[in-house]
Every structure is written in structure tokens, then in C-alpha cells.
Amino acid sequence: MNDAVNAKIDTMVTSNDVVLFMKGTPLFPQCGFSSKAVAILEHLGVGFESVDVLQDMEIRQGIKEFSDWPTIPQLYVKGEFVGGSDIMMEMYEAGELGELMAEKKVAPAAN
């Protein structure tokens, strides 16, 4: 990954409270895992930015190196990598993801 891609990803994850790197968009997820990740965030009622990695191959590969995590979707909260959809689901079911959002003072979704 080049420095420009690394800087772009770093800006994305640090300038937004919650960022979901996914395949597709929240309205049209392009894989089941991305769809599941969006559903979890929407159920939690938190605002989030999404990045469609299918629109930028450098970001698609770069985010894997940035997080040292091989799959997409990937969730970042307040600049910290949380995990993929399976980890999100485990944390959600245990109540931990909601607690993390509250602990980090993540803003609710705009209506």
C-alpha cells in the first residue's frame, strides 16, 4: 500500500465516529456480510459513514493491509478497528457493541 492510500484510509477512520468499509452501499449491499453489518449498525441506531470498496480497488486492498484483517466488511469506531461482520454479530448479541458505542459517545443516526 502506498502512502497516499494509507493517508486516505487514516483520514476516513479518524474523521468519522463510525466507518464501515463494505461491499456496496447501505441501501444496496453487495454481499451478505456487508448486509449483516449494516443491519447491526442500523439496529443500534448509530450514525455511520460507509465506504464502498468495490468503487476503489486501492482502498479495497489497502484497508486489508491497514487493519491487517483479510476480509470485508470492516468496522472502525473512533479510529479503532473493531472487526468484521462475525465479530460485530458476536459483540452485538453480547451487548458489547452497543456498550462500545455508548462508551465512545457515538452520535445517534440522523432521522
Residue frames relative to the residue before (quaternion, step in Angstrom):
aa qw qx qy qz dx dy dz
M 1.0000 0.0000 0.0000 0.0000 0.00 0.00 0.00
N 0.3604 -0.7377 0.5244 0.2257 3.53 -0.91 0.89
D 0.6979 -0.5030 0.3240 0.3936 3.53 -1.29 0.38
A 0.6313 0.5433 -0.3414 0.4356 3.59 1.02 -0.73
V 0.6578 0.4871 -0.3105 0.4834 3.59 0.95 -0.82
N 0.6364 0.5288 -0.3220 0.4600 3.58 0.96 -0.85
A 0.6692 0.4917 -0.2955 0.4723 3.59 0.94 -0.89
K 0.6330 0.5330 -0.3284 0.4554 3.60 1.02 -0.79
I 0.6686 0.4803 -0.2968 0.4839 3.58 0.91 -0.90
D 0.6362 0.5334 -0.3306 0.4489 3.58 0.93 -0.86
T 0.6459 0.5087 -0.3150 0.4741 3.59 0.98 -0.82
M 0.6415 0.5330 -0.3273 0.4441 3.59 0.95 -0.84
V 0.7491 0.4189 -0.2389 0.4542 3.59 0.77 -0.97
T 0.7169 0.4354 -0.2668 0.4747 3.59 1.13 -0.46
S 0.6984 0.4671 -0.2853 0.4612 3.61 1.15 -0.39
N 0.7124 0.3390 -0.2392 0.5659 3.59 1.29 0.05
D 0.5542 -0.6179 0.4383 0.3448 3.59 -1.05 0.73
V 0.7991 0.0356 0.0340 0.5992 3.55 0.85 -1.02
V 0.0024 0.7882 -0.6142 0.0375 3.55 -0.83 1.04
L 0.1110 -0.7741 0.6216 0.0445 3.52 -0.94 0.99
F 0.1962 -0.7335 0.6422 0.1048 3.54 -0.71 1.14
M 0.1032 0.8249 -0.5357 0.1483 3.55 -0.51 1.21
K 0.4644 -0.6103 0.5428 0.3424 3.51 -1.36 0.07
G 0.7823 0.1936 -0.1957 0.5587 3.55 -0.49 1.25
T 0.5333 -0.5943 0.4897 0.3502 3.51 -1.29 -0.43
P 0.6732 -0.4796 0.3402 0.4484 3.61 -1.18 0.25
L 0.6735 0.4796 -0.3001 0.4757 3.62 1.06 -0.66
F 0.8056 0.1222 -0.0407 0.5783 3.58 1.10 -0.71
P 0.0676 -0.8109 0.5811 0.0131 3.60 0.39 1.18
Q 0.3177 -0.7844 0.5113 0.1494 3.54 -0.99 0.88
C 0.7588 0.1789 -0.1956 0.5949 3.59 1.22 0.34
G 0.6490 -0.5606 0.3655 0.3618 3.53 -1.19 0.56
F 0.6387 0.5308 -0.3309 0.4482 3.57 1.03 -0.74
S 0.6459 0.4976 -0.3160 0.4852 3.58 1.01 -0.81
S 0.6272 0.5376 -0.3302 0.4568 3.57 1.01 -0.80
K 0.6533 0.5099 -0.3051 0.4692 3.57 0.98 -0.88
A 0.6498 0.5226 -0.3168 0.4520 3.60 0.95 -0.87
V 0.6462 0.5082 -0.3131 0.4756 3.59 0.97 -0.86
A 0.6505 0.5257 -0.3189 0.4458 3.59 0.90 -0.91
I 0.6369 0.5238 -0.3285 0.4606 3.59 0.98 -0.80
L 0.6868 0.4760 -0.2922 0.4651 3.59 0.82 -0.97
E 0.6525 0.5004 -0.3231 0.4686 3.59 0.98 -0.78
H 0.6443 0.5153 -0.3285 0.4598 3.59 1.00 -0.74
L 0.6502 0.4965 -0.3076 0.4859 3.58 1.11 -0.66
G 0.3757 -0.7678 0.4505 0.2577 3.57 1.25 -0.37
V 0.4725 0.6626 -0.4530 0.3641 3.57 1.11 0.56
G 0.4769 -0.6385 0.5202 0.3070 3.52 -1.19 0.59
F 0.0693 0.8086 -0.5822 0.0479 3.56 -0.99 0.71
E 0.3685 -0.6704 0.5971 0.2414 3.48 -1.32 0.50
S 0.1622 -0.7750 0.6003 0.1127 3.54 -1.09 0.64
V 0.1672 -0.7502 0.6325 0.0957 3.51 -1.23 0.64
D 0.2648 -0.7640 0.5722 0.1367 3.55 -0.64 1.18
V 0.2703 -0.8069 0.5059 0.1407 3.56 -0.22 1.29
L 0.5655 0.6021 -0.3892 0.4077 3.60 1.21 -0.31
Q 0.6461 0.5250 -0.3127 0.4573 3.58 1.26 -0.33
D 0.7868 0.1795 -0.0843 0.5845 3.61 1.22 -0.28
M 0.3040 -0.7983 0.4951 0.1587 3.56 -0.24 1.28
E 0.6067 0.5447 -0.3629 0.4511 3.61 1.11 -0.57
I 0.6530 0.4773 -0.3092 0.5002 3.59 1.00 -0.78
R 0.6250 0.5582 -0.3454 0.4224 3.59 0.94 -0.85
Q 0.7235 0.3864 -0.2437 0.5175 3.59 0.89 -0.86
G 0.6511 0.5613 -0.3172 0.4004 3.56 0.97 -0.88
I 0.6462 0.5235 -0.3441 0.4358 3.60 0.96 -0.76
K 0.6059 0.5516 -0.3594 0.4467 3.59 1.10 -0.61
E 0.6783 0.4615 -0.2821 0.4974 3.56 1.02 -0.79
F 0.6160 0.5727 -0.3414 0.4195 3.58 1.01 -0.85
S 0.7734 0.3356 -0.1665 0.5113 3.57 0.91 -0.95
D 0.2935 -0.7423 0.5235 0.2979 3.56 1.27 -0.49
W 0.5196 0.5728 -0.4197 0.4751 3.54 1.08 0.94
P 0.3947 -0.8041 0.3971 0.1997 3.61 -0.56 1.10
T 0.7674 0.3777 -0.2006 0.4777 3.60 1.10 -0.38
I 0.2698 -0.7072 0.6322 0.1657 3.51 -1.40 0.33
P 0.4829 -0.0771 -0.8719 0.0239 1.71 -2.06 1.43
Q 0.1671 -0.7427 0.6380 0.1160 3.50 -1.40 0.32
L 0.2115 -0.7897 0.5697 0.0842 3.54 -0.94 0.97
Y 0.0779 -0.7605 0.6440 0.0277 3.52 -1.06 0.94
V 0.0669 -0.7732 0.6302 0.0255 3.56 -1.00 0.88
K 0.8383 -0.0928 -0.0006 0.5373 3.55 -0.69 1.21
G 0.7553 -0.4245 0.1957 0.4594 3.54 0.92 0.98
E 0.6604 0.4913 -0.3119 0.4746 3.59 1.26 -0.10
F 0.4521 -0.6749 0.5187 0.2666 3.53 -0.99 0.92
V 0.2258 -0.7785 0.5754 0.1088 3.57 -0.87 1.02
G 0.6306 -0.5137 0.3555 0.4605 3.58 0.80 -0.98
G 0.6240 -0.5218 0.4264 0.3955 3.51 -1.35 -0.30
S 0.7853 -0.3619 0.2206 0.4513 3.55 -1.30 -0.12
D 0.6360 0.5276 -0.3491 0.4420 3.62 0.97 -0.69
I 0.6576 0.4840 -0.3025 0.4917 3.58 0.98 -0.84
M 0.6169 0.5379 -0.3437 0.4604 3.57 1.01 -0.80
M 0.6714 0.4976 -0.3066 0.4557 3.59 0.89 -0.91
E 0.6460 0.5149 -0.3228 0.4620 3.59 0.93 -0.86
M 0.6788 0.4811 -0.2856 0.4757 3.57 0.92 -0.93
Y 0.6324 0.5324 -0.3312 0.4549 3.58 1.02 -0.81
E 0.6910 0.4883 -0.2825 0.4519 3.58 0.83 -0.99
A 0.6908 0.4513 -0.2703 0.4961 3.57 1.14 -0.63
G 0.5119 -0.6515 0.4103 0.3809 3.58 1.29 -0.13
E 0.4928 0.7032 -0.4039 0.3154 3.57 1.29 -0.09
L 0.6416 0.5249 -0.3472 0.4386 3.60 1.01 -0.69
G 0.6355 0.5119 -0.3211 0.4806 3.57 1.01 -0.75
E 0.6402 0.5178 -0.3158 0.4715 3.57 1.03 -0.81
L 0.6323 0.5322 -0.3262 0.4589 3.58 1.02 -0.83
M 0.6534 0.5082 -0.3160 0.4636 3.59 0.94 -0.89
A 0.6650 0.4907 -0.3034 0.4742 3.59 0.96 -0.85
E 0.6473 0.5321 -0.3077 0.4507 3.57 0.96 -0.92
K 0.7289 0.4107 -0.2233 0.5002 3.58 1.02 -0.86
K 0.3864 -0.7544 0.4534 0.2758 3.57 1.36 0.04
V 0.1629 0.7947 -0.5541 0.1868 3.55 0.88 1.04
A 0.4716 -0.6934 0.4768 0.2635 3.55 -0.90 0.98
P 0.5034 -0.6342 0.4815 0.3355 3.58 -1.09 0.66
A 0.6277 -0.5314 0.4123 0.3920 3.53 -1.28 0.39
A 0.4759 -0.6383 0.5195 0.3102 3.55 -1.14 0.67
N 0.3804 -0.7302 0.5177 0.2325 3.56 -1.01 0.72
